[in-house]
Amino acid sequence: EKQVELHKSLAAAGRPVLIINYGDLLKNSEFTRKRLEEFLPCVGPLNMDFVPQMGSDIWPGNDMKITVGVETYGKQSDLEECCNFQLGNPGRGELGKCLVDDNRPNEKADFLGGLEQFLDTEEQRRLMEATRYLDELSYV
């Protein structure tokens, strides 16, 4: 809900905002790269498989443990298995989605790694409402 309110506030103030779906970042990295480059034209070409190097991009104090780039990590990950996320096809306007049954909000679908078990029915509904709002904007 805080992210939704922040987005609405920034949009109302005329600030540019780009929302990136984590599933698309990992599995549709080319689509995400194009969106980022369009949104940030001065950044130049992005390498979605960039791996930061110790001593030039990151330092031991950063406590980073990155060993592969986003694109490679995405190819190695099964989003349905780990995150209960079903990939869409942005080229055809199909949104990716979290696999949660709206008709049975108390049924645990491992949404957010099982955190939903700590939410009551109303909190789960609010979570799904905010998720839908942000999901729709992640393809704009």
FENRA-V434407 format. One record per backbone hydrogen bond with DSSP energy under -0.5 kcal/mol. CO is the residue of the C=O (numbers start at 1). NH is the residue of the N-H. Records with the same first field share a line. If there is no record, write none. Layout:
CO = NH, NH
//
This chain:
1 = 5
2 = 6
3 = 7
4 = 8
5 = 9
6 = 10
7 = 11
8 = 12
9 = 13
10 = 15
11 = 14
18 = 20
21 = 25
22 = 26
23 = 27
24 = 28
28 = 32
29 = 33
30 = 34
31 = 35
32 = 36
33 = 37
34 = 38
35 = 39
36 = 40
38 = 41
40 = 43
41 = 44
46 = 48
47 = 50
48 = 71
53 = 56, 57, 58
58 = 55
59 = 62
60 = 63
69 = 73
70 = 74
71 = 75
72 = 76
73 = 77
74 = 77
77 = 79
78 = 82
79 = 83, 84, 85
80 = 84
84 = 99
85 = 87
86 = 97
89 = 92, 94
90 = 93
93 = 95
97 = 86
98 = 100
100 = 102
101 = 104
104 = 107
110 = 113
111 = 114, 116
112 = 115
114 = 117
115 = 118
116 = 119
120 = 124
121 = 125
122 = 126
123 = 127
124 = 128
125 = 129
126 = 130
127 = 131
128 = 132
129 = 133
130 = 134
131 = 135
132 = 136
133 = 137
134 = 138
135 = 138
136 = 139
137 = 140
//
